[in-house]
Each structure stands twice: as C-alpha cells, then as structure tokens.
Amino acid sequence: MIRSDASFDGTFPFMPRFTQAAGFRMHYVDEGPRDGEVVLCLHGEPTWGYLFRHLVHALAGTHRVVVPDHMGFGKSETPANRTYWLQDHIDNLERFVLSLDLTAITLVLHDFGGPVGMGLAARHPGRIRRVISTNGPTPFGQAGLDERLVANARTSPWFQWIVEADARGRLENVLGELGYNILSTLKLNGFENHALIDDTWLRAYRSHFETPADCAGAIGWAKGFATGAHRMEVPDASAVRMLSSRPALAVWGTADRTLQAEHFLPIFSEVFPDAPVHTLGGVGHYSLEDAPGPIARLIGEFLART
C-alpha cells in the first residue's frame, strides 16, 4: 500500500482520507466545496486515483471531486481474505457512497470503473445526476452487450494476454510482479504520450505493488475476466428509464487497443442515444494521461451546460 502522505513530488498533493465503510481501509480524495455538486471519479486496471489528478485540479474550484481507490489499488488496503471480482467492487462502492451520503452524483468512468459505476447506478439510479465515460464501458443491460464484449476481447492485446497467461498458469506470476513490470503492463493496455514517463510517474503507478500479495487487486480483475467470475449488475426497467433520462457524455481515445471505440461507443449510445460523443484521435486507453487538458475542458463545458 502506498504511504498515506505520499504526494509523488507534489504531483498528487491532495489530503488523504480513509473510511472503513466497506470493511477495509479505503482511501479517497475529497476536494472542493462541501456543498458543490459531486463528481465521483472511478479508476480501473492497474491504476488508482492518481489517474484523475489533472481533473481534480480542473474541477475542484467549483465541484466536490471525490476519487476513491478501489480495494487493492492506490492507497487503499489489499486485504488477503477478500475476493476482487466486479461484484465485490460494486458492493464496496455502494457502501462508500452510502456512508458519505453522496447524491446528485456525476460519474466519471475509466476502464473497469465503468462497470463498477454502472453497477452503482443500477442499484441507486436516483443518486446519479450525470454519466461521463472516459474510455470507460457503460454496461447497463443492453441488447448484444455480451457479443460486443466478446468481439472486443478477440482483438484486444490485453484480453488476449489474460486468457493465454491464465491458460498457461502464468497470470498470477506475471501480475504478481507489477512493482517491476508496471510499465510494460501499462503499455500493453495503451497510452500514446510517452513523454509522460519519468521516475515520479513510474513510482506513482508501481508503488502499491511491492510484493505479490499487494497485487491481489490487479490479479483479481484479470483472473475474473479469464474465469468468468465477474458479474455485471443488471438494472431493472425503472433504473434504465431513469438513467437514460440523465445527461451523459462520452470522451473516447480512439487509439485505445484495450477497449475499442467500435465496440464500446455503441454500448454507450444505446443507453444514452442523445448524448454527445467526442472521439480523440491519437489518444490511447489511458486517455486521462494522454489528453488531460482536452478532457478536462470537455467535462467542464458539459457540467456548465447541464
């Protein structure tokens, strides 16, 4: 686990906060006015709240920006007696949101933060005000969802590697060494701006994963895909009607090889048919690293007009 006071040379200067609401020590950032509209940012694999650092700076002057680290990631604990399937992360997020009594939430979704956030929306649609996808899937009971996911996995280097590594018994060994191979893992998922890479940036993304036990969260997400252990939340008809009426925005880096736009943007538009979709050429899977300025501007403008 990353030290609670770690700021990574001032690039992550936010006050650390912790809660035991989900049964483990869960870290979160909570910046901006307490009475501001809530923007809840959800990361994926194998990142943490550091991914949203630029967005926090951009929005915290006017909004309450809340950024939790999922169990097994960032400054949150990696308990040994827990499972790390999608449904576990949804449960954790639900307990977190209820403990802080967050309402009128704008979800900002990246990577597996997408299905986690949409799981929360399925359970508590009345707490969601807006949905913003930043290379984050929005599964919500769509027709043909499974076919889209399978088609993406067939051509995604990351998902192909997961399946092959699990079949050969290598998945736990490789992902258990993320403290050493974090850069190759991030590159396999995909970012295009290699000027990002310096010692501070690498330290920020590798520091959680010092031992194989520390990597349980990252292993669990990949293992859950390989074995079919993840269970997406299925919304009822009233939740679909309610969420579909909310303002939504998709911002997608089209150089994403892990979650390909041709499969995931139709999933988004099926739930939010009138929502704007912005594609960013030359921007990869970690779009909030590749294009933090353009994405912050698009989100800021969207929040102002809705």
HELIX and SHEET records of a PDB file:
HELIX    1   1 GLY A   49  PHE A   52  5                                   4    
HELIX    2   2 ARG A   53  LEU A   59  1                                   7    
HELIX    3   3 LEU A   86  LEU A  100  1                                  15    
HELIX    4   4 GLY A  113  ARG A  123  1                                  11    
HELIX    5   5 PRO A  125  ARG A  127  5                                   3    
HELIX    6   6 LEU A  145  THR A  155  1                                  11    
HELIX    7   7 PRO A  157  ALA A  167  1                                  11    
HELIX    8   8 LEU A  171  LEU A  175  1                                   5    
HELIX    9   9 LEU A  178  ASN A  189  1                                  12    
HELIX   10  10 HIS A  194  LEU A  196  5                                   3    
HELIX   11  11 ASP A  199  ARG A  206  1                                   8    
HELIX   12  12 PRO A  212  CYS A  215  5                                   4    
HELIX   13  13 ALA A  216  THR A  227  1                                  12    
HELIX   14  14 ALA A  237  SER A  244  1                                   8    
HELIX   15  15 ALA A  261  VAL A  271  1                                  11    
HELIX   16  16 SER A  287  ASP A  290  1                                   4    
HELIX   17  17 PRO A  292  ARG A  305  1                                  14    
SHEET    1   A 8 ARG A  17  THR A  19  0                                        
SHEET    2   A 8 MET A  26  GLU A  31 -1                                        
SHEET    3   A 8 ARG A  64  PRO A  68 -1                                        
SHEET    4   A 8 VAL A  38  LEU A  42  1                                        
SHEET    5   A 8 ILE A 105  LEU A 109  1                                        
SHEET    6   A 8 ILE A 128  THR A 134  1                                        
SHEET    7   A 8 ALA A 248  GLY A 253  1                                        
SHEET    8   A 8 VAL A 277  LEU A 280  1                                        
END                                                                             
